[in-house]
């Protein structure tokens, strides 16, 4: 008896994986208006035209390559967009510095140490809501008299796993370096209160799409930031959109100053 064994990867898992990742990233970036809707629509149309056949159908190597390679390229482009959105935050000297470089104190001087505020600590939790609230407190709390912007950026980056563009995106909601200079001149410090994390219809929809990352949750974070500039106290209402992935321990996935309806 003869058995035919077509040269087809089981479930075409590699192609399906990349397609799912690309679809979800496009959904989020389009919702946040980072990628124009017409461009996203064109990519979705291409994905439909190159849909992978069901299990049992034969796909030759050339066709698989024509599908996989563009998807990998598009995934790289979306990752680059996320990195560039956040990278403008870094000053020129920070972009080329070595993160773990040792700093040697001069004789008679105390060795400098990084300052971490308690509210900046990344929680170890399986509760996505609690994680989103903790992230909100971290990005809205600072004290220019106790730390510099690099300390704050490093602490917020730890909410994400140290791979890909996630650490850069995590700190993208912090003040820019020019803004921080002005805050330092006025000896500014701020605290967050009444912080909430809630969902929206669009975030609920994204959470339940079939190609969403496992354990993904989206929240709109809101809170009151009380800021002291010199002797003047000002109260601001803050809000942002944050994505959290819990598998089961939670980690930062994405964030934007834009709020999804």
C-alpha positions in Angstrom: 0.0 0.0 0.0 1.4 3.4 -1.0 1.2 6.4 1.4 1.6 9.9 0.1 3.5 12.3 2.4 3.2 15.8 1.0 6.0 18.1 2.0 3.8 20.4 4.2 4.7 21.5 7.8 2.1 20.3 10.3 -0.7 23.0 10.5 1.8 25.3 8.7 2.5 26.5 12.2 5.2 29.0 11.3 3.1 30.8 8.7 0.0 30.8 10.9 2.1 32.2 13.9 3.5 35.1 11.9 0.1 35.9 10.4 -1.6 36.0 13.8 1.1 38.3 15.2 0.9 40.6 12.2 -2.9 40.8 12.3 -3.0 41.7 16.0 -0.2 44.3 15.8 -2.0 45.9 12.8 -5.2 46.0 14.7 -3.6 47.8 17.7 -1.5 50.2 15.7 -4.5 51.1 13.5 -6.7 51.6 16.5 -4.1 53.9 18.0 -3.8 55.8 14.7 -0.1 55.0 14.4 -0.7 53.2 11.0 -3.2 54.8 8.6 -6.3 52.7 8.1 -5.9 52.5 4.2 -2.4 50.9 4.7 -3.7 48.4 7.2 -6.6 47.6 4.9 -4.2 46.9 2.1 -2.2 44.5 4.3 -5.3 42.7 5.5 -6.4 42.3 1.9 -3.1 40.7 1.1 -3.3 38.4 4.1 -6.7 37.2 2.9 -5.4 36.6 -0.6 -2.5 34.5 0.7 -4.5 32.5 3.3 -2.7 29.3 4.1 -4.6 26.2 2.9 -6.2 23.8 5.4 -4.4 20.9 6.8 -3.9 18.2 4.2 -3.5 20.5 1.2 -0.1 20.7 -0.5 1.8 24.0 -0.4 5.1 24.0 -2.3 8.3 25.6 -1.0 8.2 28.6 -3.4 4.6 29.5 -2.4 5.5 29.2 1.3 8.5 31.4 0.9 6.4 34.0 -0.9 4.0 34.0 2.1 6.5 33.8 5.0 9.1 36.3 3.8 6.7 39.3 3.4 5.0 38.5 6.7 8.4 38.5 8.5 9.3 41.8 6.8 6.0 43.4 7.8 6.4 42.2 11.4 9.9 43.8 11.4 8.4 47.0 10.1 5.8 47.1 12.8 8.4 46.4 15.5 10.5 49.2 14.1 7.6 51.6 14.2 7.0 50.8 17.9 10.7 51.4 18.6 10.9 54.7 16.7 7.7 55.9 18.5 9.6 55.6 21.8 13.2 56.2 20.7 12.8 60.0 20.4 12.7 60.1 24.2 16.4 59.1 24.4 19.0 61.9 24.4 21.9 61.5 22.0 24.4 60.4 24.7 21.9 57.8 26.1 21.4 56.2 22.7 25.1 55.2 22.4 25.9 54.6 26.0 26.5 51.1 27.5 23.6 50.3 29.8 25.6 48.4 32.4 28.7 50.5 32.3 30.3 51.0 35.7 30.6 54.6 37.1 33.7 55.2 39.2 33.4 57.9 41.8 36.2 60.5 42.2 38.2 60.5 45.4 36.3 62.3 48.2 33.0 61.7 46.4 30.3 59.2 47.2 29.7 56.6 44.5 26.5 57.5 42.6 23.6 55.0 43.0 20.4 54.7 41.0 17.3 56.0 42.9 14.1 54.0 42.7 10.9 55.2 44.2 8.8 52.6 45.9 5.8 53.3 43.6 8.0 52.4 40.5 8.4 48.8 41.6 7.0 46.3 39.1 4.5 44.1 40.8 4.7 40.3 40.6 1.1 39.5 40.0 -1.3 37.5 37.8 -3.9 40.2 38.0 -3.8 42.4 34.8 -5.9 45.1 36.4 -3.6 45.5 39.3 -0.6 45.5 36.9 -2.1 48.3 34.8 -2.8 50.4 37.9 0.8 49.9 39.1 2.1 51.0 35.7 -0.1 54.1 35.8 1.3 55.1 39.2 4.8 54.6 38.0 4.5 56.8 34.9 2.7 59.6 36.8 4.9 59.8 40.0 8.3 61.5 40.1 10.5 63.8 42.2 13.3 65.8 40.5 15.0 66.4 43.8 15.5 62.6 44.4 16.3 61.1 41.0 17.0 62.0 37.3 15.1 61.0 34.2 17.3 58.0 33.5 16.5 56.5 36.9 12.8 56.9 36.1 13.1 55.5 32.6 15.1 52.5 33.8 12.5 51.7 36.4 9.5 51.9 34.1 11.3 49.9 31.4 11.4 47.0 33.9 7.6 46.6 33.7 8.4 45.0 30.3 10.5 41.9 29.5 14.0 43.0 28.3 13.4 41.9 24.7 12.3 43.7 21.6 10.8 47.2 21.7 8.7 46.7 24.8 11.0 48.5 27.2 11.3 51.5 24.9 7.5 51.6 24.5 7.0 51.3 28.3 8.9 54.5 29.0 7.5 56.4 26.0 4.8 58.0 28.1 7.4 59.7 30.4 8.4 63.4 29.8 10.9 64.1 27.1 14.4 65.3 28.0 13.6 69.0 27.3 10.5 68.7 29.4 12.5 67.1 32.2 15.0 70.0 32.2 12.2 72.4 32.8 10.8 70.3 35.6 14.2 70.2 37.3 14.6 73.9 37.1 11.3 74.3 39.0 12.1 71.5 41.5 9.0 69.7 40.4 7.6 66.5 42.0 4.3 64.7 41.4 2.1 62.0 42.8 -0.8 60.0 41.4 -4.1 59.3 43.1 -7.6 57.9 42.2 -6.0 55.7 39.6 -8.3 53.4 37.8 -8.0 50.9 34.9 -11.1 50.0 32.8 -11.9 48.5 29.5 -13.7 49.9 26.4 -15.7 48.2 23.7 -12.8 48.4 21.2 -10.3 46.9 23.7 -12.8 44.2 24.6 -13.0 43.4 20.9 -9.2 43.2 20.5 -9.0 40.9 23.5 -11.2 38.3 21.9 -9.8 38.2 18.4 -8.4 34.8 17.6 -4.9 36.0 16.9 -4.5 38.1 20.1 -1.5 37.1 22.2 -2.4 34.6 24.9 -3.3 36.4 28.1 -3.6 39.8 26.5 -5.7 42.5 28.3 -6.2 46.1 27.3 -7.1 48.9 29.7 -7.6 52.7 29.7 -5.8 54.0 32.7 -7.0 57.2 34.3 -5.9 59.1 37.4 -5.2 62.4 39.1 -1.7 63.8 39.1 -0.9 66.4 41.7 2.2 68.3 40.6 4.2 70.9 42.6 6.3 73.4 40.5 8.3 75.6 42.9 5.5 76.6 45.3 2.7 76.2 42.9 0.5 73.1 43.0 -1.4 72.0 39.9 -3.8 69.1 39.5 -4.0 67.3 36.1 -6.3 64.5 34.9 -4.2 61.9 33.1 -5.2 59.0 30.9 -3.6 56.5 28.5 -4.1 53.1 26.9 -2.0 50.1 28.1 -1.8 46.5 27.0 -0.8 43.8 29.5 0.0 40.1 28.9 -0.4 37.6 31.8 0.8 34.0 31.2 0.1 33.8 34.1 2.5 36.4 35.6 1.8 39.8 34.1 4.1 42.0 32.0 3.9 45.2 30.0 3.0 44.7 26.3 2.1 48.2 24.8 1.0 51.7 25.7 -0.2 54.9 24.0 -1.2 58.3 25.1 -4.2 57.9 22.8 -7.4 56.4 24.4 -9.4 53.8 22.5 -13.2 54.4 22.6 
